[in-house]
């Protein structure tokens, strides 16, 4: 299933002229696509690590509501949402926030690419845009979290220069405890 183009955003005054691939600030109309991308990406990435009940409970509409709120009412100027596009089609996104209890670390809260558009450079473009923004907002470090067993995410972050820092946390995903490890790099 193809993802819909955003339903609102900057006016297109040039007909069908679009960048081949791009990363831009998210707009509220991206939210339904972002929710769908998150659910699809998590189902694909964690099919072998999370129980089927947890994967079935992932709610694209709930994710979309949360991302719409993050886009339209960010808690601070350091909270940002970015959307990756392939032409006019939304294919991925990233969410940035200040890391808890530190001024110098910015956190990539989410970075997801639709499985049908994986390995086309969208994740790398999103991460590069995130680090550019973090530098401009005064961060000296970037941090991201990796679910235990997500070897593809670990390899992606390692290639980008991040490494595990020995900090772990446990999240509740639809009643399932999910272990994550923090990865970080100096900007």
N, C-alpha and C positions, 0 to 999 in steps of 0.2 A: 504494500500500500504506500503510495506517495504521500508525503507530508504536504499540507496546504501551505501556500505562501502566506506571509503575515497579512492580517486583515486591516491593519492600520499602520501608519508610519509615514515617513517622508513621501511627499508627492513625487511621482515619476513624471518629469516634464520632458523626457526624451524617448517616449514610446517604449520599445523593448530593450533599451540599452541598460545592461546590467554588467557588473563585474563578473568574470568567470567564477571566482571564489573570493570570499571576503569575510571579514569579521567586523561587526558594527555594534553600537550600543543596542541593547534589546528595547523593544517597544511593547506596549501592552498587548497588541494583537499577535505577538509571538507566543504568548503564554500557552494556548492549546497545543501548538507544535512542541514546545519545550516539555510539557507534561507527557506527551506521547513519546518523545525521544527518551526521556528519563526512564519511563517504564520499559520501553523496548531495549534500551541499552543495559539496564540492570538485569532483565531477563536473559539477555544473551551472555553477558559477562559472568553472571553468577549461577548459571544453570547447574554447574557441578558443585557449587559450594553452599548454596542456600536451599532449604527444603522447598518443594513444589508449592506447599501451602503459602509460604512467604512470598514466593514469586507471583502466585495467583492473586495475592492480596495487594500487590502494587497497583495504585489507583492513579491513572493518568490524569483524570479530572481533578483529583485532589492535588496532585503535583502542579497542575496548571494554575489552580487557584493560588497556591503558595507562591509560584513564580510571578504571577500577575501582581500580587501584593509586593513582592520584592522589587519589581520593576517600577511600580507606580508610587510606592511609599517606602523607599529604602530607609533603614534606621539611622544611617549616617552618610556623609559624603564619601566615605571610604567603602561603602557597600555598592557594588556594581554588578550589572548583568550584561553579558556580551552574547551575541548571536552569530553563529557561523552560517554562511549562506553559500549555496552552489547555484550561481545565477540568482533568480528570485526565490529559490526554495530554501527554507530553513532546514538545516541539517545537523546542527549542534549548538551547544551553549556552554557558558561558564559563568559561575557566580563567585564573586570576590567579597571578602569581609576582613576586617581587622581580626587578627588572632586574639583569643582571650588572654588577658593578663600580660600583654606585651604591646608596646608601641611600635617596635621595629619589625614585626613579622606580619605579613599579609597572608591570608589563607585562601586557597582555591577551594571553596566549599563544595563546588560541583564542577565537573568538566565531563560532558557527555556528548557523544556523536552517535547519530542514528546508525545502527549496525549495517544498513544498506549503503552507507557512505563512509564506512570505516576505512582506514589505511589510504586515505586520499589527501592527507595533510591538514585536515580540518582541526584535529586535536592539537597539532603543533602550532598552527596559527592562533588558536584560542589561547594556548599556554603562553606564547610569545606576547600576545596582546595583554594578558594578565600581568606578566612581569613588567611590561612597559608601564602600565598603569600603576603598579605597586611602586616602582621607582619614582614616578612623578608624585605619588602621595606620601613619599618619605620612608617607605619601607626599605629595610636592608636585607630582609630574608623573605623567602616564599616557602609556604608549607602546604602540603596536600596530604590526604589520607588514602590509604590503600586497604581494601578488604582482604583479609587473609585468604590466600589462594588465588588472588587475581594476578596471575603471572604476566598477563598482557599489560596491565596498568603499571606493574612494577618495572617491566622492561621499558615502557614508554617514558616513565619518569627518570629512570636511570640514564637513558639516552639523552634526556634533556638536562642532565647534570644534577638531579636531585638524588639524595641517598637517605636510607632509613636512619632515624636519630634515636631509636630505642624507646620512643614514647608510644604507648598503646592505649586504646580505649575500647569500650564495648557499647554498641548501639542496640536498641531494640527495633527490629524491622518486622512488623506484623507478628509480634510475639516470639520472634527468633532472635537470640543474642548473636550479634555480628561483631567479630573482632576486627579492628582496624589498626594499622600502624602508620605513624607520622613519617613523612619524607620531607626533606628540606634542602634548600640551597641558598647560598649567599647571592644576592643580586648584584 
